[in-house]
């Protein structure tokens, strides 16, 4: 499971021209799920994301987590995070999970984020063509891979 985190001052996702979800300060999370992912990946990743100290404390140092800041989160499923670009110029997405495997994991990831954060999060709509808008704060962008634990 891969996640691309962007610390934002605001973010939104629109579908067919209509705003579907919007958040204020917090994290925009693009989530890529592969066939080998399971509940263990979800648990590790949610914990890592919620506790990652990438928000400024009162001294201006990155010491606070999403939980410390009581920030918001917007999660969008993005199979292209598993693109393989080794050969040629057209990416291969063979490692990305099929929708029947990835949709339940995406829903479980979102549910665990809400449980850990103690509040609702913003969500994209699985499998839809979405337009994501955000204001990256910092900018701070972090890549996490549950298989490599990095």
Secondary structure, DSSP 4 states (H G I P E B T S, - for coil): -EEEEEEEEEEEEEETTEEEEEESSEEEEEEE-BTT--HHHHHHHHHHHHH---EE-TTSSEEE-HHHHT-EEEEEE-GGGG-B-SSSSSPB-TTBPPHHHHHHHHHHHHHHHHHHHTS--EE--TTS-EEEEEEEEEEEEEEEETTTT-
